Amino acid sequence: MERFSLSDEYLVGNKLLDAQHQVILSSMAKVYTYLLAEKKDKDTFDLIDRLDMYCKLHFLEEEKVMEQMGYLEIEAHKAQHALFVTHMGNFIGRYEELNSVKNIDGLLFLKVWFLEHIDSFDKKYVEFNLRLNLGLFDPIE
């Protein structure tokens, strides 16, 4: 069985963002369960739509946090968010047409991408904020 949980290695130290990351993974877990059961009804579509909307809202919140800290690589990070939104849109667009195995593969791709994003990109703004708070550099430099 696939795991959709947020282990400590993926925490960014912001309670709101960490909680949102967990909600996204929990929602993915529900979608995964529906896909395994080959449940294609209004509930499944609504759940996928809520996941999509929640991801978009999370990205806006995360971008606001990065703007407030003066994160220097924010544009590259925003581009990654846009890429995920594109992948999610592709998943949603293909959902009705594809069989369950391909839908599951698509969802697992989103999950792996999301976790890798936290590990690679979110950890960069965490490090930036830590260095900024410790006075190790001036972001204006």
Residue frames relative to the residue before (quaternion, step in Angstrom):
aa qw qx qy qz dx dy dz
M 1.0000 0.0000 0.0000 0.0000 0.00 0.00 0.00
E 0.4667 -0.6858 0.4966 0.2554 3.56 -0.94 0.93
R 0.2976 -0.7509 0.5650 0.1684 3.56 -1.05 0.83
F 0.0792 -0.7781 0.6231 0.0057 3.52 -1.00 0.94
S 0.4242 0.6850 -0.4913 0.3308 3.55 0.56 1.12
L 0.4320 -0.6915 0.5286 0.2362 3.51 -1.26 0.55
S 0.1840 -0.7921 0.5749 0.0911 3.57 -0.26 1.25
D 0.7169 -0.4770 0.3078 0.4046 3.56 -1.27 0.41
E 0.6108 0.5802 -0.3589 0.4018 3.60 1.05 -0.65
Y 0.7092 0.4374 -0.2562 0.4900 3.60 1.22 -0.39
L 0.4625 0.6725 -0.4596 0.3501 3.60 1.22 0.13
V 0.2690 -0.7777 0.5515 0.1366 3.55 -1.02 0.85
G 0.5391 -0.6665 0.3836 0.3435 3.59 1.25 0.04
N 0.6116 0.4533 -0.3629 0.5373 3.58 1.26 0.28
K 0.4317 -0.7502 0.4279 0.2601 3.57 -0.38 1.24
L 0.6577 0.5105 -0.3186 0.4531 3.58 0.94 -0.84
L 0.7030 0.4575 -0.2790 0.4677 3.59 0.80 -0.98
D 0.6306 0.5175 -0.3398 0.4680 3.60 1.00 -0.73
A 0.6492 0.5037 -0.3186 0.4725 3.59 0.99 -0.80
Q 0.6491 0.5061 -0.3211 0.4684 3.58 1.00 -0.77
H 0.6058 0.5406 -0.3545 0.4637 3.59 1.00 -0.75
Q 0.6727 0.4966 -0.2986 0.4601 3.59 0.93 -0.90
V 0.6283 0.5266 -0.3397 0.4611 3.60 0.98 -0.79
I 0.6379 0.5240 -0.3273 0.4599 3.59 0.97 -0.84
L 0.6829 0.4712 -0.2928 0.4753 3.58 0.88 -0.90
S 0.6335 0.5214 -0.3329 0.4647 3.61 1.01 -0.74
S 0.6425 0.5093 -0.3182 0.4758 3.57 1.03 -0.78
M 0.6240 0.5227 -0.3328 0.4760 3.57 1.03 -0.77
A 0.6271 0.5396 -0.3326 0.4527 3.59 1.03 -0.77
K 0.6474 0.5043 -0.3215 0.4724 3.60 0.99 -0.78
V 0.6351 0.5126 -0.3291 0.4750 3.58 0.95 -0.85
Y 0.6280 0.5461 -0.3232 0.4505 3.57 0.98 -0.88
T 0.6514 0.5128 -0.3078 0.4669 3.59 0.93 -0.90
Y 0.6532 0.5026 -0.3093 0.4744 3.58 0.97 -0.85
L 0.6534 0.5137 -0.3188 0.4557 3.58 0.97 -0.83
L 0.6342 0.5300 -0.3291 0.4567 3.57 0.99 -0.81
A 0.7049 0.4397 -0.2478 0.4984 3.56 1.06 -0.79
E 0.3634 -0.7525 0.4621 0.2969 3.57 1.36 -0.03
K 0.3029 0.7528 -0.5079 0.2891 3.51 1.08 0.88
K 0.0639 0.7868 -0.6066 0.0941 3.57 -0.46 1.23
D 0.3531 0.7135 -0.5319 0.2886 3.53 0.15 1.27
K 0.7707 -0.3535 0.2500 0.4675 3.55 -1.30 -0.09
D 0.6187 0.5533 -0.3486 0.4354 3.61 0.99 -0.76
T 0.6601 0.5019 -0.3056 0.4679 3.58 0.95 -0.87
F 0.6633 0.4961 -0.3077 0.4683 3.57 0.89 -0.90
D 0.6469 0.5158 -0.3171 0.4636 3.59 0.98 -0.84
L 0.6477 0.5218 -0.3138 0.4579 3.57 0.97 -0.83
I 0.6535 0.4963 -0.3085 0.4812 3.58 0.95 -0.85
D 0.6442 0.5137 -0.3202 0.4675 3.60 0.98 -0.80
R 0.6479 0.5028 -0.3181 0.4756 3.61 0.99 -0.80
L 0.6206 0.5298 -0.3393 0.4679 3.59 1.01 -0.77
D 0.6483 0.5178 -0.3127 0.4624 3.57 0.90 -0.91
M 0.6898 0.4740 -0.2842 0.4677 3.59 0.80 -0.98
Y 0.6554 0.5133 -0.3230 0.4502 3.59 0.92 -0.83
C 0.6208 0.5301 -0.3450 0.4632 3.60 1.01 -0.75
K 0.6610 0.5074 -0.3075 0.4595 3.57 0.90 -0.91
L 0.6615 0.4932 -0.3073 0.4741 3.59 0.94 -0.84
H 0.6246 0.5327 -0.3326 0.4642 3.57 1.02 -0.79
F 0.6615 0.5079 -0.3199 0.4497 3.58 0.86 -0.90
L 0.6321 0.5199 -0.3329 0.4683 3.60 1.00 -0.76
E 0.6516 0.5101 -0.3086 0.4691 3.59 0.97 -0.85
E 0.6633 0.5023 -0.2993 0.4670 3.56 0.92 -0.90
E 0.6474 0.5120 -0.3154 0.4682 3.58 0.99 -0.79
K 0.6107 0.5398 -0.3406 0.4687 3.58 1.09 -0.69
V 0.6370 0.5191 -0.3168 0.4737 3.59 0.98 -0.85
M 0.6732 0.4919 -0.2990 0.4643 3.59 0.91 -0.90
E 0.6263 0.5274 -0.3357 0.4658 3.59 1.02 -0.76
Q 0.6598 0.5245 -0.3072 0.4417 3.59 0.92 -0.90
M 0.7162 0.4188 -0.2622 0.4929 3.59 1.03 -0.67
G 0.4520 -0.6996 0.4462 0.3274 3.60 1.25 -0.15
Y 0.1678 0.8291 -0.5154 0.1367 3.54 1.12 0.68
L 0.4235 -0.7640 0.4418 0.2043 3.54 -0.62 1.18
E 0.7465 0.3836 -0.2153 0.4993 3.63 1.08 -0.62
I 0.2311 0.8296 -0.4861 0.1484 3.57 1.19 0.51
E 0.6453 0.5356 -0.3430 0.4232 3.62 0.94 -0.75
A 0.6390 0.5057 -0.3216 0.4821 3.59 1.00 -0.76
H 0.6436 0.5173 -0.3145 0.4683 3.56 1.05 -0.79
K 0.6382 0.5181 -0.3221 0.4696 3.59 0.97 -0.85
A 0.6220 0.5420 -0.3369 0.4537 3.59 1.03 -0.76
Q 0.6350 0.5129 -0.3265 0.4765 3.59 1.05 -0.71
H 0.6213 0.5249 -0.3398 0.4723 3.59 1.02 -0.75
A 0.6522 0.5116 -0.3140 0.4628 3.58 0.93 -0.88
L 0.6268 0.5364 -0.3312 0.4580 3.58 1.05 -0.74
F 0.6463 0.5052 -0.3203 0.4738 3.59 0.95 -0.84
V 0.6328 0.5268 -0.3324 0.4599 3.59 0.94 -0.86
T 0.6305 0.5205 -0.3229 0.4768 3.60 1.05 -0.75
H 0.6578 0.4979 -0.3102 0.4725 3.59 0.91 -0.90
M 0.6423 0.5098 -0.3214 0.4736 3.59 0.98 -0.83
G 0.6446 0.5214 -0.3166 0.4608 3.59 0.96 -0.82
N 0.6346 0.5152 -0.3207 0.4786 3.57 1.04 -0.77
F 0.6313 0.5270 -0.3254 0.4667 3.59 0.98 -0.83
I 0.6745 0.4885 -0.2947 0.4686 3.57 0.86 -0.96
G 0.6708 0.5232 -0.2965 0.4339 3.58 0.93 -0.89
R 0.7219 0.4161 -0.2390 0.4986 3.56 1.07 -0.72
Y 0.4574 0.7403 -0.4303 0.2401 3.59 1.17 -0.44
E 0.7043 0.4738 -0.2833 0.4465 3.59 0.78 -0.96
E 0.7147 0.4986 -0.2547 0.4191 3.55 1.00 -0.82
L 0.7434 0.4633 -0.2275 0.4254 3.55 0.96 -0.86
N 0.5449 -0.5991 0.4715 0.3491 3.50 -1.28 0.32
S 0.7195 -0.4836 0.2926 0.4035 3.55 -1.25 0.36
V 0.6235 0.5450 -0.3532 0.4351 3.60 0.97 -0.76
K 0.6842 0.4646 -0.2881 0.4828 3.58 0.89 -0.89
N 0.6216 0.5271 -0.3456 0.4650 3.59 1.05 -0.67
I 0.6415 0.5101 -0.3176 0.4769 3.57 0.98 -0.82
D 0.6376 0.5173 -0.3254 0.4689 3.59 0.94 -0.83
G 0.6510 0.5212 -0.3089 0.4573 3.58 0.98 -0.83
L 0.6638 0.4905 -0.3006 0.4780 3.56 0.97 -0.84
L 0.6542 0.5041 -0.3190 0.4648 3.60 0.95 -0.82
F 0.5851 0.5511 -0.3624 0.4718 3.58 1.12 -0.62
L 0.6615 0.5038 -0.3047 0.4644 3.60 0.92 -0.92
K 0.6468 0.5254 -0.3196 0.4511 3.57 0.96 -0.83
V 0.6723 0.4831 -0.2938 0.4777 3.58 0.84 -0.98
W 0.6376 0.5251 -0.3285 0.4580 3.57 0.92 -0.88
F 0.6652 0.5172 -0.3016 0.4462 3.59 0.87 -0.98
L 0.6813 0.4748 -0.2936 0.4735 3.62 0.87 -0.90
E 0.6458 0.5014 -0.3217 0.4775 3.59 1.00 -0.77
H 0.6049 0.5511 -0.3452 0.4596 3.57 1.09 -0.68
I 0.6426 0.5031 -0.3225 0.4795 3.58 0.91 -0.88
D 0.7070 0.4834 -0.2691 0.4405 3.56 0.80 -1.04
S 0.7609 0.3890 -0.2079 0.4759 3.60 0.92 -0.84
F 0.8001 0.3210 -0.1528 0.4832 3.57 0.76 -1.03
D 0.6858 0.4779 -0.3072 0.4550 3.60 0.81 -0.91
K 0.6251 0.5454 -0.3431 0.4405 3.58 1.01 -0.72
K 0.5942 0.5708 -0.3661 0.4325 3.61 1.15 -0.50
Y 0.6956 0.4310 -0.3035 0.4880 3.61 0.89 -0.77
V 0.5653 0.5673 -0.3862 0.4576 3.58 1.18 -0.46
E 0.6638 0.4951 -0.2882 0.4809 3.57 0.93 -0.96
F 0.6256 0.5405 -0.3272 0.4577 3.58 0.98 -0.87
N 0.6881 0.4853 -0.2807 0.4606 3.57 0.84 -0.99
L 0.6293 0.5300 -0.3302 0.4627 3.58 1.01 -0.77
R 0.6761 0.4842 -0.2897 0.4738 3.57 0.87 -0.95
L 0.6324 0.5319 -0.3231 0.4612 3.56 1.03 -0.80
N 0.6869 0.4856 -0.2742 0.4660 3.58 0.91 -0.95
L 0.6828 0.4567 -0.2844 0.4943 3.58 1.13 -0.57
G 0.4601 -0.7063 0.4274 0.3268 3.57 1.30 -0.06
L 0.3514 0.7687 -0.4717 0.2511 3.57 1.14 0.51
F 0.7919 -0.0283 -0.0206 0.6097 3.59 1.24 -0.22
D 0.4006 -0.6691 0.5715 0.2554 3.51 -1.34 0.36
P 0.4157 -0.7426 0.4549 0.2625 3.65 -0.55 1.07
I 0.5761 0.5864 -0.3771 0.4266 3.60 1.21 -0.28
E 0.5066 0.6906 -0.4067 0.3180 3.61 1.16 -0.59
